[in-house]
């Protein structure tokens, strides 16, 4: 029995800028797993990769993460090409991995399942319903709002949202994703719609503006923490949720958990790659910020 279990594909990312080209691991499951691995929590990852990307799994295991890996014909492969000033990105999906199945997850138990689909067919509504019958389900909705046409990634609504979200306890989205999902502008209006659809706990991230969490008709305003340097924002939302769910499964209140996640994301932004700090690093930042 894990306290927290993340389900999602590790990706192979090709990142091209005018001066560099890098190949690296990525995806919600990769950033979430690295962020939570030094916390005092019984954590497990469920992922699927092609044989050539197994070194990503072996590295996570070497760093102490319990990884349940299923074979896939291919690994999800994202290509991100940035313009000269890095403010515009063209994204393509060059490969897709096999979806997860109810049978694969049948023997895995957790207090919280955090789902990180990267594409809309990664995790079926049937699987969400099955997991919800065992424990709380947390969901990053980003992948359900992507559709691959040819190799291009297009923003779309999630046709099965009404059916699926009634089984989801916690939803994480940014402001733009909330608008696509609910069809309305504004966080207060959007989160109330998700609540009406059955979601209990709603986390809306707003980058440098902080985040808002809504539960039981109460809004929690979570401030952003200013990083010492803004080096790499990739995976910040996943890092935030790793910190947030870690605190929640340990019994922390929403405000405390949100501030912990926000501080964790801020520290992650100060260097390339996933978060590699400790809980003490986060607590020191929280103390320093309140002086």
N, C-alpha and C positions, 0 to 999 in steps of 0.2 A: 504493500500500500504506500504509494507516494503521497506526500502532502500536496505537491504541485507537479503536474505532468504536462509538458508542451507537446502538441502534435502538429507537425508541419514539415515540409520538405526543406532540406538544405539546398541552396542553389549554387550554381557556378556562375559567377558574374564576370563579364568582360566590360571594363570601364575604360572608355577612350576619351582623352582630352587632346587639345592641339599639341601638347608636349609629351604626353605619356600614354601608355596602354598597360593596364593591370588586369590580371586574372586572379580572382579571390573567391572565397566562400561567402555566402550571404543568405538572406532570408530571415523571416521572423524567428524560426527555430534556432538558427545559428546565433543571432545576437541575444536572444532571450536566454539561451543556455549558457553562454559565456558570462552574461551579467549575473546570473543567479548562482553560479557554481561555487562561489566562495561564501555564500550566505549559509546560515545555520538552518538548513531545511532539507528534508528528504525529497530530492528532485529526480525526475526521469524525463528523458526525451524519446519520443517516437518519431522516426523519420524514415525516408526511403530515398535511396540514391542508386545511380548506376555504379557498376563495379569500378570504373576509373576514378570515381570521386570518393571511394572508401577511405583514403587518407584523411579526409575531413572528419570522418567518424572516429578514426583511430586517434586523431589529435584530441578530440573532445574527451574520449575515454582516458587518454593519458593524463588529461587535466582533471580527472575525477568525476566526470559526468557519466551517469548510467544511461547508456544509449541502447534503445531497442530499434534495430534497423531492419527494414524489409527490402527485399530486392526490387529493383525497378529497371525496366528496359533502358531507361535514360534518366539523367539528372536534369532538373529544371535549369535552363540556361538562359540568363538574361543578358542582353547587350545594351549598354547605356552609352550613348555618344553625346558628349557635351560640346556646346559652342565655345567660342573664344573666351567669353567672360563668365562661363559656367552657369549662366542664368537660364539656359534652355537645354533640355534634354530630349533626345530622341531614343525611345525604348523599343526594343524588339524582343520577342521570345523565340529563341532558336531551337529549343527542345522543351518538351513537357514530360513530367514524370507520371508514373502510374498513380491513380487515386488510392486513398486509404479505404479499407473496407471494415465493415462491422466485425467480420471474422478475425481480422488481424488484431483488433483491439479487445477481443472478448475476455482475455485473461488479465488485462491491465486495470488496476484500480488506483484511484487518486481522490483526494479531497476536492481538488480543483483541477479540471482539465482546461488548459489554455490552448485554443485552436488558432493556428496561424496559417490559413490557406493563402497561397500566393496567386492562384487562379481559381475560377469559379467551380471547376469540377474536382478540386482536390479532396474536399470533404463533403459528403452528401448530407442531405437533410435526414436521411435514415440513420446515419452515423451520429449526427447531433442528437437526435431523439434517443438513441440507444445510450449514449454517454450521460445524457440528462437523467436517465432512469437510475443512474448509479451515484451521481454526485453533481456538484455545481459545474456549469460550463461557462467559461470565459471565451470571448470571441473578438479577434481583430477582424473587422469586416472588410478590410482593404481588398483582399483577393476576390471577394464576391462582386466587387464593383469593377472588375477588369474582364475584358473579353479579348481573346486573341483572334484577329482576322488576318489570315495569311500568317505573317510573322509580327504584324503590328499590334500594339496594345491599345485598346479603345476603352474609354470610360462608359460604363453602362449601369443601369439599375439592376437590382437583384430580384428576379421574378419570384423566387420562392421565399422571400423575406418574411412574409406574414406567417407562413407555415413554420419556418425555422425558428424565428426569434421568440416564440412562446416557450421554447425549451432552453433559452439562453439566459443565464443569471446576470452576467456582466458583459457589456459591449464596450469596446474601445474603438473610437473613430476620431478623425480630425474634423474641422468645421466643414470643409468641402465635402467629405464623405457623408457627414450627417445630412447635408442638404440634398445630396443625390439619393440617399436612402429614404428620407422622409418627404421630399418634395417641397419643403418649406425652408425659408431663410431664417436664421437666428437660432441660437442655442436654446433659449427657454422654450420656444415653440417645438423645436425638433426633439429635444429629450422627452418632452411630455408625450409626444406621439409614440416614441419607442417604449415609454413606460406603459402606454395604453395597449401596445402590442404584446406586453408581457415581460419586458426586460426589467430586472430589479435595480441593477446598478449600472450607471452609464458614465463612462469616462470620455471626455472630449478634450483632446489636446489642441493647443493653440500656439505651438512653437514658443517664441520669445515672450508671448503674452501670458504664458502659464497654461493652466488647464482648469476645467470645470467638471465636477463630479456631481451627479444627481441621484438621490435615492430617497424613497419615502417622502416625496414632495419637498425635499430640502436640497438647496444648491450649496455646494462647497467650493469656494474659490481658492485654488491652489496657485501660489505665486511661482514664477519661474526663477531659477537661480542663475545669475550671470556667470558664465564660464570664464576662467582666466584667459582662455584663447579659444576662438571658434575655428577648430581645425577640421572636424569631420562630423556632419550631422546624420550620416547614414546609420540607421538602427536605433536612433534616440527614442522613438516611440516604443520599440520593443524593450529597450532597457528600462524605460519608465514603467512598463507593465510588469517586468520582472520584479522590480523593487516594490511596486504597489501590491501585487498578489502575494509576494513573500510576507509583507507586513500584515496583510489581511488574514492569511491562513494562520498567522501567529497570534491573531486576536486584536490587532491594532484597529483603531477607529479610522474612518474615512479620511479625515483631515491629516492625521499623522501619516497614514499610508501614502496619501497623495504627495505630501511634502517629501517623504523619503524617496519616492519614485522620481520626483522632479529633480531632487538633488543628485540622484544617481545618473540621470540623463545628462545633467549639466557637466558632471565630471567626465562622462563618456565623450562629450563633444570636444574635450581638450586634447584628444589624440586620435590618430587613425586607428581604425579597426574597432573591435568590440570592447566593452568595458572590462577592465582588468584590475579594478580596485577592490577594496575590502569594505565590510560594513562599517569599520571604524573610520575609514575615509569619509564615508557618507555622513556619519554622525558628527564628525568634526566640522563639516561644512554646515550642517544644520545648526550647530551651536554657534559657530562664527557668524552666521547670518542673523541670528537673533540678538546679537550684542548691540 
